[in-house]
C-alpha cells in the first residue's frame, strides 16, 4: 500500500452501480487512496466491478445483481430493485461504516442516500461523470426521472466532490455550492506511464481509448476517419475499447473498407496501456460529456498530445496550444480539420513538455491522500 498518511478511525464505504471494465481503474484508484487513510473500507458494486474486487482481501466487497431490459416499465422496476438492494446493504453495514461515498453512476441513487442519511451516516456524492448528461446524450427516455433523482440525491448529500470548478456549471450544481469540494482520485504511476518512445520517431497513428457508447462521441470520430485518410494517406487509427456500439463500429469499418486503416484490438489491460499510448501521435477524446478522463492524463505522462472536447474537467488541465488541443465541437468535419492541423503543428514538442510537467505536479499519490484526509476531517 502506498502513502505515509496516518490511518484514521473513519470507516468508509464506496458505492457504485454495476460497472463495466471502464469503471475499474477509477474505482481502484479511489480505493487505493482510501486504504491509505482507513483500515476499514467497504465496496458495494456489481458486474465487472464485483468480479474484479471480490478477491481483494484489503476491502470488504458486496455484489449487486444487475438486471437489464429494453422495456421502459421493466427498466424502471429494475432500477428500483437496484436501489433497494443497495439500501439493504447500507442497512446491514450501518454499524460498520461512518461515510458512504456515492461514486460512479451513483449521483442518482436517492433511496440509498436517504437510507444512509436515516442512520446518520455522512453521504458524499463524488462525480466521476454526470448520469443525467450521459443518459441525455444517449437520448434515454428515463432522463427526466433521473434529473429528479439527481436533484434530491445532491440535496441529501453532506458533501459533493467534483473534479474541477468548471464541472459545477457544466453539471448544474451551483445551488449546492456551499458543500462542493474540488478533488479527484486520479494519480499516475509515473514508472509505468512515462515517455518510452520519442514523439518524432512514432508513426502517424491516431488513438482513441474508452467505452464504445454514444456519449463518448466515438461514431463522430469514425465518420472523420475517411476524410482524414484521404488527405493524409499515411495515417492509421488505433481504436481501443469495448461497449454497446462495438458491433456497429465493426460493421462501419467493413462497410467503408477501413480495415487497413483502423486497428481494433478490443479492450486492453491497464498494464498494457502505456505501450499503446507510446505508439500514438495523438489521442482523441470526442466526448459529449466527461468528468476527468484518466486516459487523458496518462497520455500526457507518456508524451502523447491530447485533442479533446471542452467538457467536464478537461479545460482545467488542457489549455489549447499549451498543454494540448481543444475541439470546437465533436462533429466529424471539425475533428477532421483539427487533426490535420495538429499533425502539421511544429509546436508539439513544447506542448508535450508542458503537459508532462503539469501531470507531474498535479497527480502525485501522496498529495491526493492528504486532500481526501482533509475532506473526511471536515465532513466528520
C-alpha positions in Angstrom: 0.0 0.0 0.0 1.2 3.5 -0.9 1.4 6.6 1.1 2.5 7.6 4.6 -0.6 9.4 5.8 -1.6 8.4 9.4 -4.5 5.9 9.4 -7.8 7.4 10.7 -10.6 5.9 12.6 -13.0 6.6 9.8 -14.8 3.6 8.4 -15.6 4.3 4.7 -17.9 2.6 2.2 -17.8 3.2 -1.6 -21.0 2.7 -3.6 -21.3 2.4 -7.4 -23.9 1.0 -9.6 -22.8 -2.1 -11.6 -19.9 -1.0 -13.7 -18.1 -2.1 -16.8 -14.4 -2.6 -17.3 -14.1 1.2 -17.9 -15.0 1.9 -14.3 -12.4 -0.4 -12.7 -9.4 2.0 -12.9 -11.2 5.0 -11.3 -12.7 2.8 -8.5 -9.4 1.1 -7.9 -7.6 4.4 -7.6 -10.2 5.7 -5.2 -10.0 2.5 -3.1 -6.2 2.8 -3.0 -6.3 6.3 -1.7 -8.9 5.5 0.9 -6.9 2.4 2.0 -4.1 4.8 2.9 -6.5 6.7 5.2 -8.6 4.0 6.7 -8.2 0.3 7.8 -11.9 -0.3 7.3 -13.0 0.0 3.7 -16.2 -1.4 2.1 -17.3 -1.5 -1.5 -20.8 -2.0 -2.9 -20.6 -2.6 -6.7 -21.6 -5.1 -9.4 -20.9 -6.6 -12.8 -17.2 -6.2 -13.8 -16.6 -4.2 -10.7 -17.6 -7.0 -8.3 -15.6 -9.6 -10.4 -12.5 -7.5 -10.1 -12.7 -6.5 -6.4 -14.3 -9.5 -4.7 -10.9 -11.3 -4.1 -9.3 -8.2 -2.7 -8.5 -9.1 1.0 -7.9 -5.4 2.0 -11.5 -4.4 1.5 -14.9 -6.0 2.1 -16.9 -6.2 -1.2 -20.6 -6.7 -1.7 -22.0 -7.7 -5.0 -25.1 -6.3 -6.8 -27.3 -8.2 -9.1 -27.9 -6.1 -12.2 -30.9 -6.8 -14.4 -31.1 -5.5 -18.0 -34.1 -4.9 -20.1 -35.1 -2.7 -23.1 -38.7 -2.3 -22.0 -39.4 1.0 -20.3 -41.5 -0.2 -17.4 -39.2 -3.1 -16.8 -36.2 -0.8 -16.6 -37.9 1.4 -14.0 -38.7 -1.7 -11.9 -35.1 -3.0 -12.3 -33.7 0.4 -11.3 -36.0 0.5 -8.2 -34.8 -3.0 -7.3 -31.2 -2.0 -7.6 -31.8 1.0 -5.3 -33.5 -1.3 -2.8 -30.6 -3.8 -2.9 -28.0 -1.1 -2.2 -30.2 0.3 0.6 -30.3 -3.2 2.2 -26.5 -3.4 2.1 -26.4 0.1 3.8 -28.8 -1.2 6.5 -26.6 -4.3 7.0 -23.4 -2.4 7.3 -24.8 0.6 9.3 -22.8 -0.2 12.4 -19.6 -0.7 10.5 -19.4 2.4 8.2 -19.3 6.2 9.0 -19.0 7.6 5.5 -20.6 6.5 2.3 -19.0 7.8 -1.0 -21.5 7.6 -3.8 -19.3 7.3 -6.9 -19.7 6.0 -10.4 -23.3 6.5 -11.6 -24.4 6.9 -8.0 -25.4 10.6 -8.2 -29.0 9.4 -8.8 -29.2 6.8 -6.0 -31.7 8.7 -3.9 -33.1 5.8 -1.9 -29.7 4.6 -0.7 -28.7 8.2 0.1 -31.9 8.6 2.2 -31.2 5.3 3.9 -27.7 6.3 4.8 -29.0 9.7 6.0 -31.6 8.0 8.1 -28.9 6.1 10.0 -26.9 9.3 10.5 -24.1 8.4 8.1 -22.2 11.0 6.2 -23.1 11.0 2.5 -20.5 12.1 0.0 -21.6 12.3 -3.7 -18.5 12.1 -5.9 -19.0 12.8 -9.6 -16.9 10.7 -11.9 -19.4 11.9 -14.6 -23.0 13.1 -14.7 -25.5 10.2 -15.0 -28.1 12.8 -16.3 -25.8 14.0 -19.1 -24.8 10.5 -20.1 -28.4 9.4 -20.4 -29.3 12.6 -22.2 -26.5 12.0 -24.7 -28.0 8.5 -25.3 -31.5 10.0 -25.7 -32.7 7.8 -22.9 -36.5 8.3 -22.1 -35.6 7.8 -18.4 -33.6 11.1 -18.3 -36.5 13.2 -16.9 -36.8 10.9 -13.9 -33.1 10.8 -13.4 -33.0 14.6 -13.2 -35.4 14.4 -10.2 -33.3 11.7 -8.5 -30.2 13.7 -9.2 -31.6 16.8 -7.6 -32.7 15.1 -4.4 -29.6 13.0 -4.0 -27.5 16.1 -4.2 -29.8 17.8 -1.7 -29.4 14.9 0.8 -25.6 14.8 0.4 -23.4 16.2 3.1 -20.5 16.9 0.6 -20.3 16.9 -3.1 -16.9 16.3 -4.8 -16.2 17.4 -8.4 -13.0 17.2 -10.3 -12.8 20.9 -11.3 -14.6 24.3 -10.9 -15.9 24.1 -14.4 -17.9 21.0 -13.6 -20.1 22.9 -11.2 -21.7 24.8 -14.0 -21.4 22.0 -16.5 -23.4 19.7 -14.3 -25.7 22.5 -13.0 -24.6 22.1 -9.4 -24.5 25.8 -8.5 -27.3 25.6 -5.9 -25.2 23.3 -3.7 -22.1 25.5 -3.9 -21.6 25.6 -0.1 -21.0 21.9 0.2 -18.9 21.4 -3.0 -15.3 20.3 -2.7 -12.8 20.2 -5.6 -10.9 16.9 -5.6 -10.2 13.9 -7.7 -8.9 10.3 -7.3 -6.6 10.4 -10.3 -3.0 9.6 -9.6 -0.4 8.4 -12.1 2.1 5.6 -11.7 5.0 7.5 -13.4 7.1 4.4 -13.5 4.7 2.8 -15.9 3.2 5.9 -17.6 6.3 7.6 -19.0 7.8 8.5 -22.3 9.3 5.3 -23.8 9.3 6.4 -27.4 10.1 9.9 -28.6 7.3 11.7 -30.4 9.0 12.3 -33.7 10.0 8.6 -34.0 6.4 7.5 -33.8 4.3 6.5 -36.9 1.3 8.6 -37.8 -1.1 6.7 -35.5 -4.2 8.5 -34.1 -5.7 6.9 -31.0 -9.0 6.5 -29.1 -9.2 4.7 -25.8 -12.5 4.3 -24.0 -16.0 2.9 -23.9 -17.9 2.4 -27.2 -21.0 4.3 -26.3 -22.9 7.3 -27.7 -21.8 9.8 -25.1 -18.2 9.2 -25.9 -18.6 10.6 -29.5 -16.8 7.6 -31.0 -19.1 7.4 -34.0 -18.2 11.0 -34.9 -14.5 10.1 -34.8 -15.2 7.1 -37.1 -17.1 9.4 -39.6 -14.0 11.6 -39.7 -11.6 8.7 -40.5 -12.4 8.5 -44.2 -11.8 12.2 -44.8 -8.6 12.3 -42.7 -7.1 9.3 -44.5 -7.9 10.7 -47.9 -6.0 13.9 -47.0 -3.3 12.1 -45.1 -2.8 8.7 -46.7 -0.1 7.6 -44.2 -2.3 7.9 -41.1 -3.8 4.9 -39.3 -6.2 4.8 -36.3 -6.0 2.7 -33.1 -9.4 2.3 -31.6 -9.2 0.7 -28.2 -12.1 -0.3 -26.0 -15.4 -2.1 -25.9 -19.1 -1.4 -25.2 -22.6 -1.4 -26.7 -21.6 0.1 -30.0 -18.9 -2.5 -30.8 -21.0 -4.3 -33.4 -21.9 -1.0 -35.1 -18.3 0.1 -35.2 -17.1 -3.2 -36.7 -19.9 -3.0 -39.3 -18.9 0.6 -40.1 -15.3 -0.4 -40.7 -16.4 -3.2 -43.1 -18.9 -1.1 -45.0 -16.4 1.7 -45.5 -13.4 -0.5 -46.4 -11.4 0.8 -43.4 -9.9 -2.5 -42.2 -6.4 -1.5 -43.3 -6.8 2.0 -41.7 -8.3 1.1 -38.3 -6.7 -1.2 -35.8 -9.3 -2.6 -33.3 -7.6 -4.6 -30.6 -10.6 -4.6 -28.2 -10.3 -4.0 -24.5 -6.8 -4.0 -23.1 -5.5 -4.2 -19.6 -4.3 -1.1 -17.8 -0.8 -2.5 -17.6 -0.7 -2.6 -21.5 -1.9 0.9 -21.9 1.4 2.7 -21.6 2.9 0.8 -24.6 -0.1 1.7 -26.7 -0.1 5.4 -25.8 3.6 5.5 -26.7 2.8 4.4 -30.2 0.3 7.3 -30.8 1.0 10.7 -32.4 -2.4 12.0 -31.0 -5.1 10.8 -28.6 -8.6 12.0 -29.5 -11.4 12.3 -26.8 -14.5 13.4 -28.8 -17.0 13.0 -25.8 -20.2 14.8 -25.3 -19.7 14.6 -21.5 -16.8 13.7 -19.3 -15.6 14.1 -15.7 -11.8 14.0 -15.9 -10.6 11.2 -18.2 -7.8 9.1 -16.7 -6.5 8.2 -20.2 -6.1 11.9 -21.0 -3.7 12.4 -18.0 -1.9 9.1 -18.7 -1.4 10.1 -22.4 0.1 13.4 -21.2 2.5 11.5 -19.0 3.5 9.3 -22.0 4.3 12.3 -24.2 1.2 11.9 -26.3 -0.7 15.1 -27.2 -4.4 15.1 -26.5 -7.2 16.5 -28.6 -10.5 16.7 -26.6 -13.9 18.4 -26.4 -14.2 21.2 -23.9 -16.4 19.3 -21.4 -16.2 18.4 -17.7 -12.8 18.9 -16.1 -10.9 18.7 -19.4 -10.4 22.5 -19.7 -8.9 22.7 -16.3 -5.9 20.8 -17.5 -5.8 21.2 -21.3 -5.1 24.7 -22.4 -5.4 24.8 -26.2 -2.0 25.1 -27.8 -0.1 25.0 -24.5 -0.8 21.6 -22.8 -2.9 20.0 -25.5 -5.6 20.8 -28.1 -9.3 21.6 -27.8 -12.0 20.7 -30.3 -14.5 23.4 -31.1 -17.1 20.7 -31.3 -17.2 16.9 -31.9 -18.7 17.0 -35.4 -16.8 14.9 -38.0 -15.7 18.0 -40.1 -14.3 19.7 -37.0 -12.4 16.5 -36.0 -11.0 16.1 -39.5 -9.7 19.7 -39.9 -8.3 19.9 -36.3 -6.5 16.5 -36.5 -4.8 17.5 -39.8 -3.9 20.9 -38.4 -2.3 19.3 -35.3 -0.2 16.8 -37.3 1.3 19.8 -39.1 1.9 21.8 -35.9 5.5 22.4 -35.2 4.8 23.4 -31.6 4.1 19.8 -30.5 7.4 19.3 -28.6 6.6 22.3 -26.4 3.1 21.1 -25.8 4.3 17.6 -24.8 6.8 19.1 -22.4 4.2 21.4 -20.8 1.7 18.6 -20.4 4.2 16.3 -18.9 5.2 18.9 -16.3 1.6 19.6 -15.4 0.7 16.0 -14.6 4.0 15.6 -12.7 2.9 18.5 -10.5 -0.8 17.7 -10.0 -1.2 13.9 -9.9 1.2 12.6 -7.3 -0.4 10.0 -5.0 0.7 11.5 -1.7 -0.9 14.8 -2.5 -4.3 13.2 -3.1 -4.2 11.2 0.1 -3.8 14.4 2.1 -6.6 16.0 0.2 -9.0 13.2 1.0 -8.0 13.0 4.6 -8.9 16.7 4.9 -12.3 16.1 3.2 -13.2 13.4 5.8 -11.9 15.5 8.7 -14.1 18.5 7.6 -17.2 16.3 7.0 -17.0 14.4 10.2 
